[in-house]
Amino acid sequence: MRSALLSLAFLALAALPAQAACYADYKAKQDDPLRLHYGVIQLPDGPCNAQAATAALRSRLGDGWQLLQVVGTFGADGLDQRRDRAGPYFLRY
């Protein structure tokens, strides 16, 4: 009986769709002197939206950087087109 329950639990978990990777691009600033940067982050598992990206960025940005705007969220298929523009801030935080 126990092995049957374990098998059912495993099958139920295996049937769940795998969550696709989620990324966000954003703009941030640093004061005195004013510096701006554009970057890309990977979001943790969970919602893939601007609200989740804002929460993640506010907790991750360091070195005096302040979030200005979450530009958008996207899947792995949008990484290559943003890599060059983000430069050193590509998946940095």
DSSP file (Angstrom, degrees, kcal/mol; ACC not computed):
  #  RESIDUE AA STRUCTURE BP1 BP2  ACC     N-H-->O    O-->H-N    N-H-->O    O-->H-N    TCO  KAPPA ALPHA  PHI   PSI    X-CA   Y-CA   Z-CA
    1    1 A M     >        0   0    0      0, 0.0     4,-2.1     0, 0.0     5,-0.2   0.000 360.0 360.0 360.0 -45.1    0.0    0.0    0.0
    2    2 A R  H  >  +     0   0    0      1,-0.2     4,-2.4     2,-0.2     5,-0.2   0.910 360.0  49.1 -64.1 -41.7    2.8    2.4    0.9
    3    3 A S  H  > S+     0   0    0      1,-0.2     4,-2.3     2,-0.2    -1,-0.2   0.851 108.9  54.1 -66.9 -32.5    4.7    1.8   -2.3
    4    4 A A  H  > S+     0   0    0      2,-0.2     4,-2.3     1,-0.2    -1,-0.2   0.905 109.3  47.9 -66.2 -40.7    1.5    2.3   -4.3
    5    5 A L  H  X S+     0   0    0     -4,-2.1     4,-2.5     2,-0.2    -2,-0.2   0.902 111.6  49.9 -66.0 -41.0    1.0    5.7   -2.6
    6    6 A L  H  X S+     0   0    0     -4,-2.4     4,-2.4     2,-0.2    -2,-0.2   0.901 110.4  50.5 -63.7 -40.0    4.6    6.7   -3.2
    7    7 A S  H  X S+     0   0    0     -4,-2.3     4,-2.5     2,-0.2    -2,-0.2   0.915 111.1  48.3 -63.6 -43.0    4.2    5.7   -6.9
    8    8 A L  H  X S+     0   0    0     -4,-2.3     4,-2.4     2,-0.2    -2,-0.2   0.904 111.4  50.0 -64.2 -41.2    1.1    7.8   -7.2
    9    9 A A  H  X S+     0   0    0     -4,-2.5     4,-2.2     2,-0.2    -2,-0.2   0.914 111.1  49.1 -63.8 -42.0    2.8   10.7   -5.6
   10   10 A F  H  X S+     0   0    0     -4,-2.4     4,-2.5     1,-0.2    -2,-0.2   0.919 111.5  49.1 -63.3 -43.9    5.7   10.4   -7.9
   11   11 A L  H  X S+     0   0    0     -4,-2.5     4,-1.5     1,-0.2    -1,-0.2   0.885 109.9  51.9 -63.9 -38.4    3.5   10.2  -11.0
   12   12 A A  H  X S+     0   0    0     -4,-2.4     4,-0.6     2,-0.2    -1,-0.2   0.916 112.2  45.5 -65.1 -42.2    1.5   13.2   -9.8
   13   13 A L  H >< S+     0   0    0     -4,-2.2     3,-0.8     1,-0.2    -2,-0.2   0.889 111.1  52.6 -67.3 -38.6    4.7   15.3   -9.4
   14   14 A A  H 3< S+     0   0    0     -4,-2.5    -1,-0.2     1,-0.2    -2,-0.2   0.793 104.1  58.1 -67.1 -27.0    6.1   14.1  -12.8
   15   15 A A  H 3< S+     0   0    0     -4,-1.5    -1,-0.2    -5,-0.2    -2,-0.2   0.673  83.5 100.4 -78.5 -16.8    2.8   15.2  -14.5
   16   16 A L  S << S-     0   0    0     -3,-0.8     2,-0.1    -4,-0.6     3,-0.0  -0.450  84.7-108.6 -68.4 139.6    3.2   18.8  -13.3
   17   17 A P        -     0   0    0      0, 0.0     2,-0.2     0, 0.0    -1,-0.1  -0.454  33.1-111.9 -69.1 140.9    4.6   21.0  -16.0
   18   18 A A        -     0   0    0     -2,-0.1     2,-0.4    -4,-0.1    -4,-0.0  -0.523  33.8-114.8 -70.2 136.3    8.2   22.2  -15.4
   19   19 A Q        -     0   0    0     -2,-0.2     2,-0.1     1,-0.1    -1,-0.1  -0.601  30.2-128.1 -77.0 128.0    8.3   25.9  -14.7
   20   20 A A        -     0   0    0     -2,-0.4    -1,-0.1     1,-0.1     2,-0.0  -0.396  31.5 -93.2 -73.3 151.4   10.1   27.7  -17.4
   21   21 A A        -     0   0    0     -2,-0.1    55,-0.4    24,-0.1     2,-0.4  -0.355  41.8-153.0 -63.3 143.8   13.0   30.0  -16.5
   22   22 A C  E     -A   43   0A   0     21,-0.5    21,-2.8    53,-0.2     2,-0.3  -0.972  14.2-179.6-126.0 137.4   11.9   33.6  -16.1
   23   23 A Y  E     -AB  42  74A   0     51,-2.8    51,-2.4    -2,-0.4     2,-0.3  -0.893   8.9-158.7-131.0 159.2   14.0   36.7  -16.6
   24   24 A A  E     -AB  41  73A   0     17,-2.3    17,-2.5    -2,-0.3     2,-0.4  -0.995   8.0-147.1-137.9 145.6   13.5   40.5  -16.2
   25   25 A D  E     +AB  40  72A   0     47,-2.0    46,-2.2    -2,-0.3    47,-1.3  -0.888  28.5 169.7-110.0 150.1   15.3   43.5  -17.7
   26   26 A Y  E     -AB  39  70A   0     13,-2.3    13,-2.2    -2,-0.4     2,-0.4  -0.910  31.2-126.3-150.6 168.1   15.5   46.6  -15.6
   27   27 A K  E     +AB  38  69A   0     42,-2.6    41,-2.9    -2,-0.3    42,-1.8  -0.978  29.3 177.4-123.5 140.2   17.0   50.1  -15.3
   28   28 A A  E     -AB  37  67A   0      9,-2.6     9,-2.4    -2,-0.4     2,-0.3  -0.931  11.1-153.0-139.2 161.6   18.8   51.3  -12.1
   29   29 A K  E     -AB  36  66A   0     37,-2.5    37,-3.0    -2,-0.3     2,-0.4  -0.925   5.8-156.9-135.3 161.0   20.6   54.4  -10.9
   30   30 A Q  E   > -A   35   0A   0      5,-2.5     5,-2.6    -2,-0.3     2,-0.2  -0.997  21.5-138.6-134.8 134.3   23.3   55.3   -8.5
   31   31 A D  T   5 +     0   0    0     33,-0.4     3,-0.2    -2,-0.4     5,-0.0  -0.568  65.6  53.5 -95.7 158.1   23.6   58.8   -7.1
   32   32 A D  T   5S+     0   0    0     -2,-0.2    -1,-0.2     0, 0.0     2,-0.1   0.933 128.4  22.0  55.4  71.5   26.6   61.1   -6.4
   33   33 A P  T   5S-     0   0    0      0, 0.0     2,-0.2     0, 0.0    -3,-0.1   0.571 111.3-120.2 -84.6 158.3   27.8   60.9   -9.1
   34   34 A L  T   5 +     0   0    0     -3,-0.2     2,-0.4    -2,-0.1    -3,-0.2  -0.439  39.9 171.1 -64.9 125.1   24.8   59.9  -11.2
   35   35 A R  E   < -A   30   0A   0     -5,-2.6    -5,-2.5    -2,-0.2     2,-0.3  -0.990  12.9-162.2-134.3 143.7   25.3   56.6  -12.9
   36   36 A L  E     -A   29   0A   0     -2,-0.4     2,-0.3    -7,-0.2    -7,-0.2  -0.918   8.2-179.2-123.0 149.3   22.7   54.5  -14.8
   37   37 A H  E     -A   28   0A   0     -9,-2.4    -9,-2.6    -2,-0.3     2,-0.4  -0.997  20.2-146.5-148.0 154.4   22.6   50.9  -15.9
   38   38 A Y  E     +A   27   0A   0     -2,-0.3    51,-0.3    47,-0.2     2,-0.3  -0.942  33.2 168.6-111.5 135.6   20.4   48.5  -17.7
   39   39 A G  E     -A   26   0A   0    -13,-2.2   -13,-2.3    -2,-0.4     2,-0.4  -0.905  30.2-135.1-145.3 172.9   20.5   44.9  -16.6
   40   40 A V  E     -Ac  25  90A   0     49,-2.1    51,-2.4    -2,-0.3    52,-0.5  -0.997  21.6-176.5-131.3 133.6   19.0   41.4  -16.8
   41   41 A I  E     -A   24   0A   0    -17,-2.5   -17,-2.3    -2,-0.4     2,-0.5  -0.908  25.4-124.7-125.8 157.3   18.2   39.1  -13.8
   42   42 A Q  E     -A   23   0A   0     -2,-0.3   -19,-0.3   -19,-0.2   -21,-0.0  -0.887  29.4-138.2 -97.4 132.5   16.9   35.6  -13.5
   43   43 A L  E     -A   22   0A   0    -21,-2.8   -21,-0.5    -2,-0.5     3,-0.1  -0.603  18.4-111.8 -88.6 150.0   13.8   35.4  -11.2
   44   44 A P        -     0   0    0      0, 0.0    -1,-0.1     0, 0.0    12,-0.1  -0.241  54.7 -68.0 -69.5 168.0   13.3   32.6   -8.7
   45   45 A D  S    S+     0   0    0      3,-0.0   -24,-0.1   -26,-0.0     3,-0.0  -0.296 100.7  65.7 -55.7 140.9   10.6   30.1   -9.2
   46   46 A G  S    S+     0   0    0     -3,-0.1    -3,-0.1     2,-0.0     6,-0.0  -0.958  91.9   1.7 140.1-158.1    7.2   31.7   -8.8
   47   47 A P        -     0   0    0      0, 0.0     2,-0.7     0, 0.0   -25,-0.1  -0.287  55.0-145.3 -62.7 145.5    5.3   34.3  -10.7
   48   48 A C        +     0   0    0      4,-0.1     2,-0.3    25,-0.1    25,-0.1  -0.725  57.6 107.4-111.9  78.7    6.9   35.7  -13.8
   49   49 A N  S  > S-     0   0    0     -2,-0.7     4,-2.1    23,-0.1     5,-0.2  -0.901  82.8 -94.4-147.7 173.9    5.7   39.3  -13.7
   50   50 A A  H  > S+     0   0    0     -2,-0.3     4,-2.6     1,-0.2     5,-0.2   0.839 119.6  56.8 -63.9 -34.1    6.9   42.9  -13.0
   51   51 A Q  H  > S+     0   0    0      2,-0.2     4,-2.0     1,-0.2    -1,-0.2   0.925 109.3  44.9 -64.8 -43.9    5.8   42.7   -9.4
   52   52 A A  H  > S+     0   0    0      1,-0.2     4,-2.3     2,-0.2    -2,-0.2   0.887 113.6  51.2 -65.9 -38.6    8.0   39.6   -8.7
   53   53 A A  H  X S+     0   0    0     -4,-2.1     4,-2.7     2,-0.2     5,-0.2   0.900 108.3  51.8 -65.1 -40.8   10.9   41.2  -10.6
   54   54 A T  H  X S+     0   0    0     -4,-2.6     4,-2.4     2,-0.2    -2,-0.2   0.926 110.9  47.5 -61.6 -45.4   10.6   44.4   -8.5
   55   55 A A  H  X S+     0   0    0     -4,-2.0     4,-1.3     1,-0.2    -2,-0.2   0.920 113.6  47.6 -62.5 -44.1   10.6   42.5   -5.3
   56   56 A A  H  X S+     0   0    0     -4,-2.3     4,-1.4     1,-0.2    -2,-0.2   0.922 113.4  47.5 -64.0 -44.2   13.7   40.4   -6.4
   57   57 A L  H  X S+     0   0    0     -4,-2.7     4,-2.8     1,-0.2    -2,-0.2   0.893 106.8  55.7 -67.2 -40.0   15.6   43.5   -7.6
   58   58 A R  H  < S+     0   0    0     -4,-2.4    -1,-0.2     1,-0.2    -2,-0.2   0.842 113.9  41.8 -62.3 -31.6   14.9   45.5   -4.4
   59   59 A S  H  < S+     0   0    0     -4,-1.3    -1,-0.2    -5,-0.2    -2,-0.2   0.717 121.8  40.1 -87.0 -20.0   16.4   42.7   -2.3
   60   60 A R  H  < S+     0   0    0     -4,-1.4    -2,-0.2    -3,-0.2    -3,-0.2   0.816  84.4  99.2 -99.1 -35.0   19.4   42.0   -4.7
   61   61 A L     <  +     0   0    0     -4,-2.8     2,-0.2    -5,-0.2     3,-0.1  -0.302  51.1 168.7 -60.8 133.8   20.7   45.3   -6.0
   62   62 A G    >   +     0   0    0      1,-0.1     3,-1.7     2,-0.1    -1,-0.1  -0.590  41.0  63.2-129.1-169.6   23.7   46.4   -4.1
   63   63 A D  T 3  S-     0   0    0      1,-0.3    -1,-0.1    -2,-0.2    -2,-0.0   0.782 126.5 -57.6  58.6  31.3   26.5   48.9   -4.2
   64   64 A G  T 3  S+     0   0    0      1,-0.3   -33,-0.4    -3,-0.1    -1,-0.3   0.559  94.0 150.1  80.3   7.3   24.1   51.9   -3.8
   65   65 A W    <   -     0   0    0     -3,-1.7     2,-0.4   -35,-0.1    -1,-0.3  -0.546  29.0-160.1 -76.2 138.8   22.0   51.0   -6.9
   66   66 A Q  E     -B   29   0A   0    -37,-3.0   -37,-2.5    -2,-0.2     2,-0.3  -0.971  21.8-115.7-119.9 134.6   18.3   51.9   -6.8
   67   67 A L  E     +B   28   0A   0     -2,-0.4   -39,-0.3   -39,-0.2     3,-0.1  -0.503  32.5 174.0 -68.4 128.7   15.7   50.3   -9.1
   68   68 A L  E     -     0   0A   0    -41,-2.9     2,-0.3     1,-0.3   -40,-0.2   0.809  62.9 -13.8 -97.4 -45.9   14.2   52.8  -11.5
   69   69 A Q  E     -B   27   0A   0    -42,-1.8   -42,-2.6     3,-0.0     2,-0.7  -0.977  47.4-132.3-161.5 139.1   12.0   50.5  -13.6
   70   70 A V  E     -B   26   0A   0     -2,-0.3   -44,-0.3   -44,-0.2     3,-0.1  -0.896  23.3-164.8 -89.3 118.6   11.3   46.9  -14.5
   71   71 A V  E     -     0   0A   0    -46,-2.2     2,-0.3    -2,-0.7   -45,-0.2   0.917  54.3 -59.6 -73.3 -43.9   11.2   47.0  -18.3
   72   72 A G  E     -B   25   0A   0    -47,-1.3   -47,-2.0    -3,-0.1     2,-0.3  -0.975  43.2-104.0 177.3 175.0    9.6   43.6  -18.7
   73   73 A T  E     +B   24   0A   0     -2,-0.3     2,-0.3   -49,-0.2   -49,-0.2  -0.887  38.4 160.6-119.8 154.4    9.7   39.9  -18.1
   74   74 A F  E     -B   23   0A   0    -51,-2.4   -51,-2.8    -2,-0.3     2,-0.1  -0.963  32.5-102.1-162.0 170.2   10.5   37.2  -20.6
   75   75 A G    >   -     0   0    0     -2,-0.3     3,-2.2   -53,-0.2     4,-0.2  -0.278  52.8 -80.5 -94.3-176.1   11.7   33.6  -21.1
   76   76 A A  G >  S+     0   0    0    -55,-0.4     3,-1.5     1,-0.3     4,-0.5   0.751 121.4  72.1 -58.7 -25.6   15.0   32.1  -22.0
   77   77 A D  G 3  S+     0   0    0      1,-0.3    -1,-0.3     2,-0.1     4,-0.3   0.663  95.2  53.4 -67.6 -13.8   14.3   32.9  -25.7
   78   78 A G  G <> S+     0   0    0     -3,-2.2     4,-0.5     1,-0.1    -1,-0.3   0.426  84.9  87.0 -98.6   1.0   14.8   36.6  -25.0
   79   79 A L  H X> S+     0   0    0     -3,-1.5     3,-1.6    -4,-0.2     4,-1.3   0.943  82.3  53.7 -67.3 -48.8   18.3   36.4  -23.3
   80   80 A D  H 3> S+     0   0    0     -4,-0.5     4,-0.6     1,-0.3     3,-0.4   0.871 105.5  53.3 -57.9 -39.9   20.5   36.5  -26.4
   81   81 A Q  H 34 S+     0   0    0     -4,-0.3    -1,-0.3     1,-0.2     4,-0.2   0.670 115.6  40.9 -72.2 -13.4   19.0   39.7  -27.7
   82   82 A R  H <X S+     0   0    0     -3,-1.6     4,-2.1    -4,-0.5    -1,-0.2   0.551  90.7  88.4-106.3 -11.5   19.6   41.5  -24.4
   83   83 A R  H  X S+     0   0    0     -4,-1.3     4,-1.3    -3,-0.4    -2,-0.1   0.918  91.1  42.3 -57.6 -51.6   23.0   40.1  -23.5
   84   84 A D  H  < S+     0   0    0     -4,-0.6    -1,-0.2     1,-0.2     3,-0.1   0.896 114.0  51.6 -65.7 -40.5   25.1   42.8  -25.3
   85   85 A R  H  4 S+     0   0    0     -4,-0.2   -47,-0.2     1,-0.2    -1,-0.2   0.874 110.6  48.2 -65.9 -36.6   23.0   45.7  -24.1
   86   86 A A  H >< S+     0   0    0     -4,-2.1     3,-2.5     1,-0.2    -1,-0.2   0.746  83.2 170.1 -77.1 -23.5   23.2   44.6  -20.5
   87   87 A G  G >< S+     0   0    0     -4,-1.3     3,-1.5     1,-0.3    -1,-0.2  -0.214  70.6   2.6  51.7-125.9   27.0   44.2  -20.6
   88   88 A P  G 3  S+     0   0    0      0, 0.0    -1,-0.3     0, 0.0    -2,-0.1   0.617 130.9  62.4 -69.6 -10.1   28.4   43.6  -17.1
   89   89 A Y  G <  S+     0   0    0     -3,-2.5   -49,-2.1   -51,-0.3     2,-0.8   0.169  70.1 122.0-100.3  17.8   24.9   43.7  -15.6
   90   90 A F  B <  S-c   40   0A   0     -3,-1.5   -49,-0.1     1,-0.3   -51,-0.1  -0.741 100.7 -22.7 -80.9 109.8   23.8   40.6  -17.6
   91   91 A L  S    S+     0   0    0    -51,-2.4    -1,-0.3    -2,-0.8   -50,-0.2   0.762 101.6 131.6  58.5  29.4   22.7   38.2  -14.8
   92   92 A R              0   0    0     -3,-0.5    -2,-0.1   -52,-0.5   -51,-0.1   0.901 360.0 360.0 -75.8 -42.4   24.9   40.0  -12.3
   93   93 A Y              0   0    0    -53,-0.3    -1,-0.2    -4,-0.3   -52,-0.1   0.433 360.0 360.0-102.5 360.0   22.3   40.3   -9.5
